[in-house]
Every structure is written in C-alpha cells, then in structure tokens.
Amino acid sequence: MRLRGFEVVSGWQGHDIRLPRRKTAGSAGYDIEAAADITVKAGGTVLVPTGLKAYMQAGEVLTLNIRSSMAVKHHLLLSNSVGIIDADYYDNPDNEGHIMVALTNLGQEDFAIHKGDRIAQGIFLSYLTCDDDTAGAGAKRQGGFGSTGR
C-alpha cells in the first residue's frame, strides 16, 4: 500500500521531471524543483510549475516552504507564506493535482529560475480536526488551485 509520495503529472511526462528527495537523513523537507525556466520580475509574483502531484493519507497535508537560500540570497518568498496541498488535491479534475509554487520577488532586480532549480521544500504533516467537524460529510473537491475558497 502506498502511503505518501510524489508523481509526475501526466502532461509533464517525458519532460525530465525529478521526484523530490531529502538530501540528508535529518532533513524534514523534500526539495522541489522548477519544471520550466521562468523569470520573477522585481516586485512581481509568478506561479512556477513543478510538474508534480502528491498523494497522501487522510489526515495528512503537504506543506510547501521556501528554501532559506531563495529567501535570504535572492529576496524571494512564497506568496502565501506556506503552501498547503490537501490530500484531496491529488488527481482533481481541473489540473490533476499539479503543484504550483507561488513566488514573489521582493528584490530590486528580476530573478531567473531555471528548470531543475530547487525552489521549495515539501514537508508531509499530520493534522487534527475539531470534535464537531463535518467536512468529511461534504462534497468532493471539484477544482484545482485555490478551489476550496470558491
């Protein structure tokens, strides 16, 4: 039985997308790479494709976090501070669960991201719910990026 991990989105098959890996045994985060070249304009925000989707168990979430070197050396931050990839985002009908990393450039100069650059770290976490939580009785996710706020 598969518990959690990463897969390449079907539309990115054959584009040399590398699955995220931890660099050391003590690393919490899986390094996530850009799937394409893209420029983040000074003061601008972009969605960087990863070509990836993530599967996990109920009660788990994948958080996306900025790599410290991207923040400190290049003035980039995640536009939403921490990205949240819910378990039911996987294989949704809008975009197959394609993980996009929203980056904002706080610097004075444009910043070029190249395919294969490590841009974020993904950390799988367990979460708790309230006693009176009824979300499990609700409708199944129908959309992709940002769809739970509609």
TIMAR-601995 format. One record per residue (C-alpha): residue in one letter; x, y, z. Coordinates in nm, 3 decimals, always signed. Last residue first. Layout:
BEGIN
+---+---------+---------+---------+
! r !      c1 !      c2 !      c3 !
+---+---------+---------+---------+
! A !       X !       Y !       Z !
...
+---+---------+---------+---------+
This chain:
BEGIN
+---+---------+---------+---------+
! r !      c1 !      c2 !      c3 !
+---+---------+---------+---------+
! R !  -1.489 !  +2.924 !  -0.408 !
! G !  -1.225 !  +2.902 !  -0.133 !
! T !  -1.167 !  +2.527 !  -0.170 !
! S !  -1.065 !  +2.571 !  -0.535 !
! G !  -0.740 !  +2.762 !  -0.488 !
! F !  -0.554 !  +2.553 !  -0.750 !
! G !  -0.775 !  +2.271 !  -0.878 !
! G !  -1.147 !  +2.214 !  -0.870 !
! Q !  -1.412 !  +1.955 !  -0.784 !
! R !  -1.328 !  +1.857 !  -0.429 !
! K !  -1.582 !  +1.600 !  -0.302 !
! A !  -1.893 !  +1.734 !  -0.135 !
! G !  -1.933 !  +1.747 !  +0.240 !
! A !  -1.970 !  +1.479 !  +0.505 !
! G !  -1.596 !  +1.473 !  +0.572 !
! A !  -1.611 !  +1.847 !  +0.634 !
! T !  -1.838 !  +1.794 !  +0.935 !
! D !  -1.602 !  +1.887 !  +1.219 !
! D !  -1.780 !  +1.894 !  +1.558 !
! D !  -1.495 !  +1.734 !  +1.756 !
! C !  -1.236 !  +1.952 !  +1.583 !
! T !  -0.970 !  +1.817 !  +1.344 !
! L !  -0.602 !  +1.725 !  +1.386 !
! Y !  -0.317 !  +1.738 !  +1.135 !
! S !  -0.041 !  +1.506 !  +1.014 !
! L !  +0.249 !  +1.656 !  +0.821 !
! F !  +0.433 !  +1.598 !  +0.492 !
! I !  +0.704 !  +1.857 !  +0.426 !
! G !  +0.772 !  +1.994 !  +0.078 !
! Q !  +1.071 !  +2.219 !  +0.022 !
! A !  +1.082 !  +2.499 !  -0.232 !
! I !  +1.272 !  +2.639 !  -0.532 !
! R !  +1.535 !  +2.380 !  -0.620 !
! D !  +1.645 !  +2.478 !  -0.969 !
! G !  +1.580 !  +2.198 !  -1.220 !
! K !  +1.438 !  +2.422 !  -1.492 !
! H !  +1.588 !  +2.766 !  -1.443 !
! I !  +1.462 !  +3.050 !  -1.228 !
! A !  +1.565 !  +3.397 !  -1.337 !
! F !  +1.532 !  +3.683 !  -1.088 !
! D !  +1.437 !  +4.036 !  -1.190 !
! E !  +1.611 !  +4.305 !  -0.987 !
! Q !  +1.514 !  +4.528 !  -0.692 !
! G !  +1.420 !  +4.240 !  -0.466 !
! L !  +1.088 !  +4.148 !  -0.305 !
! N !  +1.024 !  +3.880 !  -0.570 !
! T !  +0.705 !  +3.684 !  -0.503 !
! L !  +0.678 !  +3.309 !  -0.563 !
! A !  +0.366 !  +3.092 !  -0.597 !
! V !  +0.476 !  +2.728 !  -0.632 !
! M !  +0.245 !  +2.517 !  -0.848 !
! I !  +0.163 !  +2.158 !  -0.760 !
! H !  -0.037 !  +1.983 !  -1.033 !
! G !  -0.327 !  +1.799 !  -0.866 !
! E !  -0.470 !  +1.655 !  -1.189 !
! N !  -0.543 !  +2.011 !  -1.308 !
! D !  -0.920 !  +2.067 !  -1.304 !
! P !  -1.044 !  +1.709 !  -1.235 !
! N !  -0.860 !  +1.662 !  -0.903 !
! D !  -0.592 !  +1.390 !  -0.922 !
! Y !  -0.440 !  +1.478 !  -0.583 !
! Y !  -0.600 !  +1.790 !  -0.431 !
! D !  -0.791 !  +1.557 !  -0.198 !
! A !  -0.487 !  +1.514 !  +0.029 !
! D !  -0.456 !  +1.890 !  +0.075 !
! I !  -0.154 !  +2.083 !  -0.053 !
! I !  -0.095 !  +2.386 !  +0.169 !
! G !  +0.159 !  +2.647 !  +0.064 !
! V !  +0.323 !  +2.847 !  +0.341 !
! S !  +0.374 !  +3.225 !  +0.320 !
! N !  +0.103 !  +3.268 !  +0.052 !
! S !  +0.333 !  +3.446 !  -0.192 !
! L !  +0.621 !  +3.216 !  -0.107 !
! L !  +0.923 !  +3.437 !  -0.071 !
! L !  +1.206 !  +3.557 !  -0.291 !
! H !  +1.472 !  +3.810 !  -0.188 !
! H !  +1.752 !  +3.620 !  -0.371 !
! K !  +2.012 !  +3.538 !  -0.106 !
! V !  +1.794 !  +3.526 !  +0.206 !
! A !  +1.468 !  +3.395 !  +0.067 !
! M !  +1.598 !  +3.157 !  -0.201 !
! S !  +1.872 !  +3.035 !  +0.037 !
! S !  +1.612 !  +2.958 !  +0.304 !
! R !  +1.419 !  +2.727 !  +0.072 !
! I !  +1.058 !  +2.846 !  +0.075 !
! N !  +0.805 !  +2.610 !  +0.229 !
! L !  +0.534 !  +2.399 !  +0.074 !
! T !  +0.327 !  +2.200 !  +0.321 !
! L !  +0.191 !  +1.856 !  +0.230 !
! V !  -0.113 !  +1.758 !  +0.435 !
! E !  -0.220 !  +1.448 !  +0.623 !
! G !  -0.543 !  +1.341 !  +0.796 !
! A !  -0.647 !  +1.124 !  +0.503 !
! Q !  -0.337 !  +0.963 !  +0.353 !
! M !  -0.103 !  +1.113 !  +0.098 !
! Y !  -0.051 !  +1.165 !  -0.274 !
! A !  +0.149 !  +1.447 !  -0.426 !
! K !  +0.147 !  +1.597 !  -0.776 !
! L !  +0.443 !  +1.716 !  -0.974 !
! G !  +0.525 !  +1.901 !  -1.298 !
! T !  +0.673 !  +2.175 !  -1.077 !
! P !  +0.516 !  +2.479 !  -1.238 !
! V !  +0.619 !  +2.820 !  -1.102 !
! L !  +0.329 !  +3.056 !  -1.039 !
! V !  +0.457 !  +3.411 !  -1.059 !
! T !  +0.458 !  +3.727 !  -0.846 !
! G !  +0.622 !  +4.060 !  -0.921 !
! G !  +0.811 !  +4.328 !  -0.728 !
! A !  +1.121 !  +4.266 !  -0.939 !
! K !  +1.010 !  +4.027 !  -1.215 !
! V !  +1.019 !  +3.655 !  -1.143 !
! T !  +1.154 !  +3.493 !  -1.458 !
! I !  +1.065 !  +3.139 !  -1.562 !
! D !  +1.250 !  +2.835 !  -1.694 !
! A !  +1.048 !  +2.517 !  -1.651 !
! A !  +0.981 !  +2.228 !  -1.414 !
! A !  +1.109 !  +2.414 !  -1.107 !
! E !  +1.242 !  +2.178 !  -0.842 !
! I !  +1.106 !  +2.058 !  -0.509 !
! D !  +1.347 !  +1.952 !  -0.236 !
! Y !  +1.179 !  +1.717 !  +0.013 !
! G !  +1.185 !  +1.871 !  +0.358 !
! A !  +1.247 !  +1.720 !  +0.701 !
! S !  +1.620 !  +1.672 !  +0.654 !
! G !  +1.796 !  +1.459 !  +0.918 !
! A !  +1.866 !  +1.164 !  +0.685 !
! T !  +2.015 !  +1.406 !  +0.434 !
! K !  +1.922 !  +1.548 !  +0.091 !
! R !  +1.551 !  +1.466 !  +0.100 !
! R !  +1.419 !  +1.382 !  -0.244 !
! P !  +1.163 !  +1.534 !  -0.478 !
! L !  +1.079 !  +1.343 !  -0.799 !
! R !  +1.278 !  +1.464 !  -1.099 !
! I !  +1.090 !  +1.593 !  -1.403 !
! D !  +1.274 !  +1.505 !  -1.724 !
! H !  +1.000 !  +1.637 !  -1.955 !
! G !  +0.880 !  +1.292 !  -2.069 !
! Q !  +0.567 !  +1.302 !  -1.854 !
! W !  +0.470 !  +1.666 !  -1.782 !
! G !  +0.109 !  +1.642 !  -1.902 !
! S !  +0.061 !  +1.326 !  -1.695 !
! V !  +0.160 !  +1.493 !  -1.366 !
! V !  +0.480 !  +1.336 !  -1.229 !
! E !  +0.433 !  +1.151 !  -0.902 !
! F !  +0.519 !  +1.230 !  -0.540 !
! G !  +0.483 !  +1.042 !  -0.214 !
! R !  +0.259 !  +0.919 !  +0.060 !
! L !  +0.118 !  +0.592 !  +0.193 !
! R !  +0.132 !  +0.344 !  -0.094 !
! M !  +0.000 !  +0.000 !  +0.000 !
+---+---------+---------+---------+
